[in-house]
Amino acid sequence: MKVAIIGGSGYTGGELLRILAGYPGVDIEAVTSRQYAGKKVSAAHPNLEGILDIRFEEPELSGIAERADFVFTATPHGFAMEAAGTFLDAGLKMVDLSGDFRFDDPATYERYYGIPHTAPELNEKAVFGLPELYRDTIRKADLVANIGCYPTTAILGLVPALKAGIIEPGHIVVDSKSGISGAGARPTPMVHFCMADESALPYKITSHRHMPEIEQELKKVNPRARISFVPHIVPVIRGMTTTIHTFLREDVTGEDVRAIYQDFYRGEPFVRIWDAGEVPRMSASRGSNYIDIGGFGVDSERERLVMVVCQDNLVKGASGQAVQNMNIMCGFEESAGLKTIGVHP
Ligand SMILES: NC(=O)c1ccc[n+]([C@@H]2O[C@H](COP(=O)([O-])OP(=O)(O)OC[C@H]3O[C@@H](n4cnc5c(N)ncnc54)[C@H](OP(=O)(O)O)[C@@H]3O)[C@@H](O)[C@H]2O)c1
C-alpha cells in the first residue's frame, strides 16, 4: 500500500515515519514539508538517517492523491478540512490527526477552534478514531478523525466507570500532564527551555479544546457527564499522565473497580490494566502504543475514586493510534507495525 504523509516534518509526522519505516507492505510514497522540501527526511528526523531514503516534497495535493492509496494529515487544524475532499474524491482513505473532524457538531469546533468549519458534509462521514470504542465503524470508514492525546487518556480512563454507574457523572476532575512535544515542533515562548524546564505549566485551565471532545464522548455514556479539565506542560519530551478524580456512587473496593476495567478492556491489544493500588508511570509507555490504566484508589471515607492513565502522547496519543486506525480501516492485523515495547527508563 502506498502511503502519503502531509506534514511529515513535525513531531507526529516523524512518528508516523518511524512506525511505517519498519512496516512490511507499506511504502511511503510521499512525505511533505514546505520548509524542508527537497531535503532528506533525516534533515528533520535524524533517527531516520540510513533507514528511509526519501525526500520531503511540497504539499501538492492532487498530484499526491494520484500516487497514494492512503493519506495521513499530520498538520495543524484547519488544513485537513480543506484537503480531505481532494483525497476522498480520488478514492484514498484518510486519517487526520488534527481536530478538524472530531466533533459531531461543527458548531462546537467553530466555538473552540475559532474558525468556520468548511467541510460539514465530510464531517458527517468522519468517524471518531478511538479503536477501543469505535472499532466497527472505523472498519467501514474512509475518513477517520484520530482523537486528541488528552482525550485518549480521559475517555479510556472514564468510560468503564461511567458505564458501570459507580461514579457521579457530574463531578469529575481530569488533571493531565503532558510532555512538551505535545505542542509540536514549532518553537514558541511557552516551550522555550528556560520557560518549560524545572517547572510545571497549567494552561487553558477552563477552556482547552480537548474539554468538549472528552465531554462529547462521555455524554454518550451518561448525558449528565461533566468534567473540569486542567492540562499542564511538564518538562519531559514525551509522555502523558492523567489523574482522574471522581466521587463514588457505590460502595466498591479498588479490586472491584479494577475488575470492571479488566472486563471492559479484555482482549484489547494496547490497554494495560494495572493492579489496584499500583500507579502507572509515564515513562513505562514511552515509545510504545500502550496505554496504562491503574491506581484505582478508593477512599471510602471521602467516597472518592482516583485513577491514573499514562501513554506516550506521540504514539497512543497520536501516530500509533493513527496507524492502529489505518490497520482497522484496511483490514490489516490491528497491531501490525505497533508491537514495539516502550523504553524505560
Ligand atoms: N504533538 C502531539 O503530541 C499531538 C498529539 C495528538 C494530535 N496532535 C495533532 O497532530 C497535528 C500535528 O501535530 P504536530 O505536533 O506533529 O505538529 P508540528 O510538529 O507543528 O508539525 C506540523 C506539520 O504540518 C506541516 N504544516 C504546517 N502547516 C501546514 C500547511 N498549511 N500546509 C501543509 N503542511 C503544513 C509542517 O511542515 P511545513 O510547515 O514545513 O509544511 C509540519 O510538518 C496537529 O493538528 C496536532 O494538534 C499532536
PDBQT file of the ligand as one rigid body, heavy atoms in Angstrom, charges set to zero:
ROOT
HETATM    1  N1  LIG A 401       2.188  16.627  19.221  1.00  0.00    +0.000 N 
HETATM    2  C1  LIG A 401       1.299  15.830  19.784  1.00  0.00    +0.000 C 
HETATM    3  O1  LIG A 401       1.551  15.223  20.842  1.00  0.00    +0.000 OA
HETATM    4  C2  LIG A 401      -0.039  15.636  19.135  1.00  0.00    +0.000 A 
HETATM    5  C3  LIG A 401      -0.878  14.635  19.671  1.00  0.00    +0.000 A 
HETATM    6  C4  LIG A 401      -2.136  14.419  19.077  1.00  0.00    +0.000 A 
HETATM    7  C5  LIG A 401      -2.527  15.190  17.999  1.00  0.00    +0.000 A 
HETATM    8  N2  LIG A 401      -1.697  16.167  17.519  1.00  0.00    +0.000 N 
HETATM    9  C6  LIG A 401      -2.191  16.948  16.365  1.00  0.00    +0.000 C 
HETATM   10  O2  LIG A 401      -1.475  16.483  15.215  1.00  0.00    +0.000 OA
HETATM   11  C7  LIG A 401      -1.272  17.577  14.307  1.00  0.00    +0.000 C 
HETATM   12  C8  LIG A 401       0.232  17.703  14.040  1.00  0.00    +0.000 C 
HETATM   13  O3  LIG A 401       0.867  17.957  15.298  1.00  0.00    +0.000 OA
HETATM   14  P1  LIG A 401       2.446  18.054  15.428  1.00  0.00    +0.000 P 
HETATM   15  O4  LIG A 401       2.717  18.129  16.882  1.00  0.00    +0.000 OA
HETATM   16  O5  LIG A 401       3.091  16.994  14.616  1.00  0.00    +0.000 OA
HETATM   17  O6  LIG A 401       2.701  19.486  14.746  1.00  0.00    +0.000 OA
HETATM   18  P2  LIG A 401       4.074  20.083  14.194  1.00  0.00    +0.000 P 
HETATM   19  O7  LIG A 401       5.229  19.410  14.846  1.00  0.00    +0.000 OA
HETATM   20  O8  LIG A 401       3.957  21.556  14.312  1.00  0.00    +0.000 OA
HETATM   21  O9  LIG A 401       4.068  19.681  12.639  1.00  0.00    +0.000 OA
HETATM   22  C9  LIG A 401       3.152  20.211  11.727  1.00  0.00    +0.000 C 
HETATM   23  C10 LIG A 401       3.471  19.706  10.325  1.00  0.00    +0.000 C 
HETATM   24  O10 LIG A 401       2.495  20.234   9.415  1.00  0.00    +0.000 OA
HETATM   25  C11 LIG A 401       3.148  20.940   8.351  1.00  0.00    +0.000 C 
HETATM   26  N3  LIG A 401       2.298  22.091   8.041  1.00  0.00    +0.000 N 
HETATM   27  C12 LIG A 401       2.006  23.148   8.850  1.00  0.00    +0.000 A 
HETATM   28  N4  LIG A 401       1.127  23.985   8.237  1.00  0.00    +0.000 NA
HETATM   29  C13 LIG A 401       0.864  23.436   7.035  1.00  0.00    +0.000 A 
HETATM   30  C14 LIG A 401       0.053  23.839   5.939  1.00  0.00    +0.000 A 
HETATM   31  N5  LIG A 401      -0.674  24.965   5.982  1.00  0.00    +0.000 N 
HETATM   32  N6  LIG A 401       0.039  23.078   4.826  1.00  0.00    +0.000 NA
HETATM   33  C15 LIG A 401       0.774  21.926   4.759  1.00  0.00    +0.000 A 
HETATM   34  N7  LIG A 401       1.565  21.495   5.762  1.00  0.00    +0.000 NA
HETATM   35  C16 LIG A 401       1.611  22.248   6.891  1.00  0.00    +0.000 A 
HETATM   36  C17 LIG A 401       4.522  21.318   8.908  1.00  0.00    +0.000 C 
HETATM   37  O11 LIG A 401       5.510  21.362   7.872  1.00  0.00    +0.000 OA
HETATM   38  P3  LIG A 401       5.780  22.628   6.945  1.00  0.00    +0.000 P 
HETATM   39  O12 LIG A 401       5.329  23.842   7.726  1.00  0.00    +0.000 OA
HETATM   40  O13 LIG A 401       7.260  22.576   6.683  1.00  0.00    +0.000 OA
HETATM   41  O14 LIG A 401       4.973  22.380   5.700  1.00  0.00    +0.000 OA
HETATM   42  C18 LIG A 401       4.835  20.131   9.814  1.00  0.00    +0.000 C 
HETATM   43  O15 LIG A 401       5.387  19.068   9.053  1.00  0.00    +0.000 OA
HETATM   44  C19 LIG A 401      -1.867  18.823  14.983  1.00  0.00    +0.000 C 
HETATM   45  O16 LIG A 401      -3.137  19.054  14.472  1.00  0.00    +0.000 OA
HETATM   46  C20 LIG A 401      -1.907  18.428  16.464  1.00  0.00    +0.000 C 
HETATM   47  O17 LIG A 401      -2.935  19.092  17.168  1.00  0.00    +0.000 OA
HETATM   48  C21 LIG A 401      -0.470  16.393  18.047  1.00  0.00    +0.000 A 
ENDROOT
TORSDOF 0
